[in-house]
């Protein structure tokens, strides 16, 4: 083999190695680039920000609908947010009449959440069948609004697996409200 053919063979090999390197780097950037938290591409959850476990997202409340549902600005989008693991008495349901203690729960939510910025924590399922975001909601002082509703007797525990992260803690809050006959558990006000 001559020196020129050996040099050509080595240059051909270097070219192949460089091509493989750039192809690998390109494919890696595609794979990992799709998972960046600031990516604006829609995900199955609706927003990539919700895919990071245990992260809380700040969201200014725009309007309170009732005791367990409100509208917030989430990543620049207007979103309906439904609280996880709680159910307050109905006040605005399209097919159900207003339930006892519904107004009190709704007013408490309006007084607590209106014009506030809250933090949203997601669980396993990010949205319900109506497309609402499902969240544990935290107030400025760090307290769980979901739990506060249960502690004050404004809500019942409503368990819909797989979103059960705080089920045991919330069950204790509900039991304490029952023991004290607070809100919906007050037998004298039913």
Residue, then its C-alpha position, 0 to 999 in steps of 0.5 A: x500500500x502506498x503512502x498516498x492510499x494510506x493517507x486517503x484511507x485515514x482521511x476517509x476513516x476520520x471523515x466517517x468518525x466525524x459524521x458519526x459524532x455529529x449525527x450522534x450529537x444531533x440525535x441527542x439534542x433532539x431527544x434531550x431538547x424535547x424534555x427541556x422544562x422551558x420548552x413551549x411544545x405542548x405535552x400530553x399534560x398541557x404544559x411541560x412545566x407540569x411534568x416535573x414531579x413535586x415542583x410547584x408553579x406560581x399562578x395568579x388567581x383570576x377568578x374563583x368559580x366556587x369552593x373547589x374550582x378557580x381560574x388562574x394564569x398558568x404559564x401565560x394561559x388562562x386555566x380552570x384549576x380543580x382542587x385535588x382530594x376535596x369536594x365542596x357543596x355545589x353552588x354553580x353546577x349546571x344540573x344540580x341545585x345549590x347544596x347546603x353550605x355551598x355559599x359559605x364554602x364559595x365565599x371562603x374560597x373567594x375571600x382567601x384566593x381572590x387577587x392572590x398568587x398561589x402555588x400549584x402542585x400536580x399529582x399523577x393525573x394532571x387534568x380531569x375529564x373536563x380538561x381542568x388542571x388538578x392541583x394541590x393549592x398552596x397559599x402565601x404562608x405555605x399552607x395547603x388550601x385543600x387541607x384548610x377547606x377540610x379542616x374548617x368543614x367547607x369540604x368533604x374528602x373526595x378520593x379519585x386515584x391515582x391522585x392520592x398523595x395527601x389522602x391520609x393527611x387530608x382524611x385526618x383533617x376531615x375527621x377533626x372537622x367532623x369531631x368539632x362539628x364544623x361547617x358541613x358536619x354541623x348537625x344543627x345547621x343541616 
